[in-house]
Amino acid sequence: MIDIHVHLLPHYDDGPEDLEQAVEMVQVAAADGVEAMVATPHNVNWSPAHAHRQAEVEADVAALQAEVDRRGLRVRIYPGVEVYIAPDLVAQLRRGQAFPLCGSRYLLVEFPFGSTPTYGEQVLFELQVQGLVPIVAHPERHAGVVEDPNLLYRWVGRGILAQLNAGSLLGQFGRRVEEVARLLLEHGMVHFIGSDGHGPRHRPPLLKEAAARAAGLVGPEQAACLVQHWPAAVLADAPLDVPPPRPVKRRRWFW
């Protein structure tokens, strides 16, 4: 399995405290069947002064990979970032304040947990004009999608992809988020399951149980796409040909 969304790097406020904890996270993931991980620290607090943060993230990934290799763990780690949606996101990309996953065309984009920003769709469009493919992180936890799952349907219909948190599918963020996660998955609006792991014990980087839950909902072949085949395309910077999404009828999402 491949985890494209995990907060794995020390020295960032959303990652493990030190290298030892980071290695422990990799050990947890390896035991769960994960063979590759993309380290995705948040960039929400990065300023224009962090224009060279990409090089720092790549150096931190290389240091972690060296220690993982030394301990005989067969997990490959790739650099990335979870980019917070902002009106100047394209400018942030030009400054190096934001960057795609592992040097690919795919950009992991986080929306606020509250209402959808008025500029959100315009920024997604601008990213696509730049040749990037936005991946919306954990849309099942975004209030706009919770209230109207067809918001994500419209985005996916325009070529945008989406990543589901493993914990959401397992009820770790509440029943309502779990129901939305199932709904999005069953309607073809989700293309990746990521752990969004933050530590070796608190929100650990686990995928197997969520993949099994997904297999029960959409079948084993589709579940394999979510945790293996489509994430592999991201790592290879290959185009992704996904089935079209299906809209949700109102009676299915009227809470």
Beta strands, then each sheet from edge to edge (+ up, - down):
strand 1: 2-6
strand 2: 36-39
strand 3: 76-79
strand 4: 82-84
strand 5: 106-110
strand 6: 133-137
strand 7: 161-165
strand 8: 192-194
sheet 1: 1+ 2+ 3+
sheet 2: 4+ 5+ 6+ 7+ 8+
end
